[in-house]
Amino acid sequence: MAKRRVLFLCNANSARSLMGEALLRHMADDRFEAFSAGSEPDEPHQLTLEALRKHGLPTEGLRSKSLDEFESETFDFVVVLCDKAQQACRDWQGEAGEVLSWDIRDPRLIGKSDAYEQALLEIRRRLQLWLPLHATA
């Protein structure tokens, strides 16, 4: 069976979308291919990497990427993790079978020490609900 392709999007690709990519890779084994990108990519935030490591998730190879890297690719699912990326997603030239909007608050704007971990846990909860429904074609 072919792997289903999932692209996680947010504005900076420094926190939420990287978390989605890392979580799906960990949770879905070989059923999915996970990618992430941002409309205005920045470097992976250190607190993002720390939250991932704290929960036993590998961070090797995670990097911030632009939407442009994926403009000619096709995905089964595109998961938009913030309102700001939603407009960029409309202008994106790639193809998606289904676009999901999971509005996760930007941990950079919350100002609490556990904001990154809370974002990670919220994305994980959503994936735990979503995966059983989409694990088979």
Secondary structure, 3 states (H helix, E strand, C coil): CCCEEEEEEECCCCCHHHHHHHHHHHHCCCCEEEEEEECCCCCCCHHHHHHHHHCCCCCCCCCCCEHHHHCCCEEEEEEECCHHHHHHHHHCCCEEEEEEECCCCCHHHCCCCCHHHHHHHHHHHHHHHHHHHHCCC
